[in-house]
Amino acid sequence: MSGRAGRVLLAAALFVVGDRAAWGAIALVQSAQSASSGDANSIAATFASQPGAGDLLIAIAGNLAASSPATPVGWSVAIDETANAPGQVIFYRIAAASEPATVTVSGYGTATRLGLHVYEYRGMAYSAPLDQTASGAGSGTALSTGTTATTVQPVELLVAAFVIDMAGTIGGWTNGFTEHRDFVNGSAAPQAGYAGADLVVSDVAGYSADATASVTGSWRGQIVTFKARRVMFVE
């Protein structure tokens, strides 16, 4: 295959910008979830497979009562509102060569009902992947993450998540988001619901996500954007 033909085929699988640069295609590799059946100070979720080195890992932990955890070793905080009831924090990291499949969030100061959902994405920036964040909170069935500031590059991954202090489903996501996780704490009260969704965008803009809960309750929503990996063509 000629160099020119190879370049054309490569461009077909990438978001192209100009003649010599592109962003790699973003893909969700796997996700997992866990919820505490009673009050707890820690929670863990396990991927079905060991994450791949260089992939972006995202951990979203929701708490029913106001209680803040320790940041897991090697992870960074994207947005933390765990001092609220209900509260939520989003952590992220780039997977190492021997990344464990289990993600643990611990050190909560007050034992409470907890929910954790984790995600692995390919095609993300290896260095400083975090871009924008926003959040919203309220009461009722209409949920909103708030709107982010303008993203810094066209191709980014948007991850949105909600926690609500009642047992119910969350659906009706707006703006093209695809839900991947929607779950509650067991069957015994008090309960909380958790949900996460994503969207890959290709325009520089501010973004938000809305959803609808099947029950009325106090809720909190967050949205985080992550940068796609920049790819350079080789002549």
Secondary structure in CASP SS format (residue, H / E / C, confidence):
PFRMAT SS
TARGET T0000
AUTHOR 0000-0000-0000
METHOD secondary structure of the structure
MODEL  1
M C 1.00
S C 1.00
G H 1.00
R H 1.00
A H 1.00
G H 1.00
R H 1.00
V H 1.00
L H 1.00
L H 1.00
A H 1.00
A H 1.00
A C 1.00
L C 1.00
F E 1.00
V E 1.00
V E 1.00
G C 1.00
D C 1.00
R C 1.00
A E 1.00
A E 1.00
W E 1.00
G C 1.00
A C 1.00
I C 1.00
A E 1.00
L E 1.00
V E 1.00
Q E 1.00
S E 1.00
A E 1.00
Q E 1.00
S E 1.00
A E 1.00
S C 1.00
S C 1.00
G C 1.00
D C 1.00
A E 1.00
N C 1.00
S C 1.00
I E 1.00
A E 1.00
A E 1.00
T E 1.00
F C 1.00
A C 1.00
S C 1.00
Q C 1.00
P C 1.00
G C 1.00
A C 1.00
G C 1.00
D C 1.00
L E 1.00
L E 1.00
I E 1.00
A E 1.00
I E 1.00
A E 1.00
G E 1.00
N E 1.00
L C 1.00
A C 1.00
A C 1.00
S C 1.00
S C 1.00
P C 1.00
A C 1.00
T C 1.00
P C 1.00
V C 1.00
G C 1.00
W C 1.00
S E 1.00
V E 1.00
A E 1.00
I E 1.00
D E 1.00
E C 1.00
T C 1.00
A C 1.00
N C 1.00
A C 1.00
P C 1.00
G E 1.00
Q E 1.00
V E 1.00
I E 1.00
F E 1.00
Y E 1.00
R E 1.00
I E 1.00
A C 1.00
A C 1.00
A C 1.00
S C 1.00
E C 1.00
P C 1.00
A C 1.00
T E 1.00
V E 1.00
T E 1.00
V E 1.00
S C 1.00
G C 1.00
Y C 1.00
G C 1.00
T C 1.00
A C 1.00
T E 1.00
R C 1.00
L E 1.00
G E 1.00
L E 1.00
H E 1.00
V E 1.00
Y E 1.00
E E 1.00
Y E 1.00
R E 1.00
G C 1.00
M E 1.00
A C 1.00
Y C 1.00
S C 1.00
A C 1.00
P C 1.00
L E 1.00
D E 1.00
Q E 1.00
T E 1.00
A E 1.00
S E 1.00
G E 1.00
A E 1.00
G E 1.00
S E 1.00
G E 1.00
T E 1.00
A E 1.00
L E 1.00
S E 1.00
T C 1.00
G C 1.00
T C 1.00
T C 1.00
A C 1.00
T C 1.00
T C 1.00
V C 1.00
Q C 1.00
P C 1.00
V E 1.00
E E 1.00
L E 1.00
L E 1.00
V E 1.00
A E 1.00
A E 1.00
F E 1.00
V E 1.00
I E 1.00
D C 1.00
M C 1.00
A C 1.00
G C 1.00
T C 1.00
I E 1.00
G E 1.00
G C 1.00
W C 1.00
T C 1.00
N C 1.00
G C 1.00
F C 1.00
T E 1.00
E E 1.00
H E 1.00
R E 1.00
D E 1.00
F E 1.00
V E 1.00
N C 1.00
G C 1.00
S C 1.00
A C 1.00
A C 1.00
P C 1.00
Q C 1.00
A C 1.00
G E 1.00
Y E 1.00
A E 1.00
G E 1.00
A E 1.00
D E 1.00
L E 1.00
V E 1.00
V E 1.00
S E 1.00
D C 1.00
V C 1.00
A C 1.00
G C 1.00
Y C 1.00
S C 1.00
A C 1.00
D E 1.00
A E 1.00
T E 1.00
A E 1.00
S E 1.00
V E 1.00
T E 1.00
G E 1.00
S E 1.00
W E 1.00
R E 1.00
G E 1.00
Q E 1.00
I E 1.00
V E 1.00
T E 1.00
F E 1.00
K E 1.00
A E 1.00
R C 1.00
R E 1.00
V E 1.00
M E 1.00
F C 1.00
V C 1.00
E C 1.00
END
